[in-house]
């Protein structure tokens, strides 16, 4: 079994180290073939597309705020078209916008499902990206993400955030088999380590069993892997170590 697109990089990981042109040059040189975009890159999509073409990179997935899509959907879809984005992903809700009970999360799920229908009608895929707060247990024993995903929404699973919430990624992959469209490839440090990097680790240096998780993700339907670190002190170091692991999992290195 193979991941169809194993070598994508969430360029948000490099946001503290501008300019974007140098970020793209670096990740392309390391061997990444695609990036995942985020909000700052939609202001001038034509210019961004020129940079992607310059470094032979694609952008099959992009992160978009739900509020931004609801207020300026056509502008963001146009940016996605220019950049070649195939799947638009909502990755976050500001704390003030999060629900506190089942009814509230169901209402958010309904908003997401409405947006799903609208963007799918224009030829895009649509998905949710989890953190840890959306795994919170609610008053009826359900979790917020169950109401977020509803019956149709695809899921880009951030395996490390899921594990940090205390949940079992393998169980959720089984439960949502066929709806996991992709994964974020990141690792958790041991307790007390890497606190200046939010407790994350470079892939292969943390505690997550990625050899087994990789296989399980593919079995669950994931077709793209996006390397990400929320707060690296050195994104080049992270990118190199992530690529080394990805090449092993993708079968390029025995």
N, C-alpha and C positions, 0 to 999 in steps of 0.2 A: 504493500500500500504506500502511496506517495501523496504528499501535499502538492496540489496543483501549482500554487504560488507560495513557495516557502521563504522567499527572500525580499520581504517588504520591511520598511523601517518607519516607525511613527516619528516624523520629523519634529514633533512637539518635544521629543526627548532632548533636542539640541537648541531649544528656544532661548536659553541663556547665553548662547555663544554665536551671535550674529557675525556676518550677514548670512542670509539664506543661501546665497550662491556658493559660499564656502561650505556650508553644511551639505548641500547637494553634491558638490564635487567630492567631498570626503566620503560620504556613504557610497557613492557610485564607485569610487576608487577601491573601497573595501570589498565591494562585490555585490552590494544590494542592487536589485533591479527595479525596485518600486519604492514609493513612499506612501504613507498615509498622511493626508493633509488635515489641517485644523483651521479655526476661524480666521486667523490673521492672514491667511494665504488667499482669501477670496476677494480681497479688495481690488486687486489688479490681476485677474485670472489670465489674461493674455500674456502679460509679462512673466507670470509664473509658468505658463505653458512653454514659453521660449526657453526658460531655464531647464525645465524637465527635458525638453528635446536636446538641449545642449549637452546634457550629461546622460542621455539615453536612459532616462528613467520614466516610468509610468506612475499613475496614481489611481489604482483601481478602487480604492476606498477613501472616504473622507469623513471627518467628524464635523457635525453641524449641531448647533444649539437648537433645541425645540422651539424656543421663543423666536429665534431668528428665522426659522423656517415658517412659522405661523405668521410672522409680520412681513417677510419679504421672500416668499417661496420662489417666485419666478427668478429673482436675482440670483438666488443660491443655486437653483437648478441650472441656470445659464452658466454660472461659474463651473458647476460640475460637468456640464457638457464640454466646455472649453478644455478643462483639465483631463477629460477622459475618465472621470469617476463613474464607476458602475454601481456601487452600493453606497448610499448615504446613511450614515450611522449617527444616532443621537447618543452621546457619551456621558451626559451629566445633567443634573438639575441643580441649580443653586439651592442652598439650604432653605431659603425662604419659600421656594416653590415646591418643596417636598411635602407629601401628605403625612398624616400621623395615624390614619386608620384605614380600614379596608375600603370604605366608600371613597375616600380621597384617592387612594391608589388606583381604584377601578376607574375613576374619572380621568386620571392621568393616562391610564391604559387606553381609554376611549379616544383621548386626544392623539395618542401615538398611532392608534389604528386608523383614525381618520387621515392622518398624515401619510401613513403607509399606502392607503388606497390612492391618494393623490399623486405621490411620487411614482408608485408602480404603474399608474396610468400613463406616465411619461417615459416609461421604459427603464426606470432605476430599480435596483433592489433597495430594501430599507431594513434597518436593524437597530437594536439596542446594544449598548456597551455597558457592562456592569462595573460597579465599584464594590465597596463593602456595605455601605449604608442601605443599598437596595436589597440586601439579604436579611434585613431586620424582620424578626418574627412579629406578627400582628396579633390582635386580640382573639382571632378565631384560629390561631395556629398556622395560618398561611404566611407566606413571605411576600414582601412588596414586589419582588421581581415576577412572581406568578401573575399578578394583576397587571404589571407593566407589559409583559409579553403577550398576555391574553391567549387567543387561539391561533393567531397567524404570524405574529411578529418574529422575525429572525433574531438571532442572538450572536453577537461577537463576544465571545467569552474571554474576559480577563481572568485567566486562571489564578494568577497570584493574588489579586484582590479577593477572589472567591475564597481561596484558602485562608487569607488573612481574616476573613469574617468568621472562620471556624467551620465552614462548610466543606464537604467532600466534593472536589471537582469531578471525580469519576461518577459519583451518584447523579450529579446534575447533567453530565454528558449523556448518561443513560436515559435520564428522564426526558431530556429534550433532543433525543436522537432525531436527526433529520432537520432540525431547526438551528443547529450550530453552524453558522456560515463561515466563521473564522475564529482565530484566537489571537490574543496578545501574548507574546513570548517574553516572559520576564521571570524573575526568581526572587524568592524571599531570603533575606539573611537570617542567620541564627539569632535568637533573642539577645539583645544587647549589642549586636554588631551593626555597623554601617548606619548608625543613627543620624549621621550628617547627610545621609542619602535616603532618608525616610524609611530606613530599615529594609531597603531592597538590595538585591545582589545581582551581579552579572550572571547570566545563564551558565550553569555548570558549577557555580561557586556557592549556590544557596542550598536550600533544603528540599526543594520540590523535586519529585521523581520524574523528571522530564522525559526520560526514555519511555516510560509507560504512558505518561500523559500525551505524548506526541501521537502514539498509536491510537489511544482512546479518542483523541480529538478527530483524527481522520475517520475512524469508525463512526463517530457521531455526525459526520458530514462536513467538517471544516475543510475548506478548500484554500484558505490563505492564512499565513502566519505573519504577524506584524511584530517585530522586535520593538520593545518599549521599556524605558526606564523613566519613572516620574521625576526624578531629581538626581541625575548623575553629576558628579563633580567633574567628570571628564567624559563627554559623550563619545569621543573617538575611541577611548578604551572600551567603553561599553559596546559600541558598534562592532569593534574587532572581535571581542569575546563572544558576542551573540552570533556573529557570522561563523565563527569557528564551530560552534555547536550546531548551528543550522545546517552547515555543510555535512556534518556527520549524520544528522537525522534525515537529510534529504538524499543521502546515499552517495554524495560526491566524494566523501572520504571514508575509507573502510575503517 
